[in-house]
Amino acid sequence: MKENAMTDTRSNNSMPLAGKVALVTGGGTGIGRAAALGFARKGAAVMLAGRRQAEVDAVAGTIRDMGGQAAVTVADVSHETEVVNLVKGTVERFGRLDAAFNNAGASTFGGIETQTAADFDRVMAINVRGVWLLIQQEIIAMRAQGGGGAIVNTSSISATGGNAGLSIYGASKGALDAMIRTIALEVGGDGIRINNVSPGLTRTQMTEGMPEEAFAAVGAHAALKRVANPEDVGDVAVWLCTDEARFVTGQSILTDGGYNIAGMR
């Protein structure tokens, strides 16, 4: 069955993003895919960016089957030229940019003595430098057109809690949390809001190799007694780009089902 607004139980007649344009990086799978579909259900035209053509093409096709508008760009956000072209291409294709979900990310796992400088550089290039470049270009576009805008990035509970084996990843997300607080102060006067979603363990392509026992253990520690599905996080990212979140900026919002309430494990 085709995925569409008629069969989606979360959909209603409200289209708070009608006439708006959203950019989603890492939009081919997982949280990015869920957010892209969520933006489309709320009425936005969506520019999907990712490194794998087939995946973003598939999501764009689903959006079109729903009656929405979607376009695709293959891009590596660690390359400045590709970021500039991505944002410029979004504006050229749809006429403007109102919302962005900077979701593309990378991780590496292992004790600090097993990690390499190349591991560090790769994760930081995507999770920090790449997101900074995207935010920069998105703000330039939003300021040029006027009318404000909303930017959301994917952080992590690892930014505020420790996970053995994630020294590089945790550092990258901690940097992202600090980054948006400063940027929120820089752009708030132009009506541009910037926030992070900070998920815990989520069932995505990145985590599909984990044993079910690990999901069960993490879920048992969460207040809601389960781990996240991509929609649990993607829907929050979309909400942060609507007028319902018009007075929220500079925040890193835990979307972890209450996992962090009792402290990290």
ABEGO torsion letter per residue (X at the ends): XBBBAAABAABBABBAABGBBBBBBGAABEAAAAAAAAAAAAGBBBBBBBABAAAAAAAAAAAAAAGBBBBBBBBBAABAAAAAAAAAAAAAAAGBBABBBBABBBBBBEBAAABBAAAAAAAAAAAAAAAAAAAAAAAAAAAAAEGEEBBBBBBBAAAABBBBGAAAAAAAAAAAAAAAAAAAAAAAAAGBBBBBBBBBBBBBAAAAABBAAAAAAAAAABAAGBBBBAAAAAAAAAAAABAAAAABBGBBBBBAGGAAAAEBX
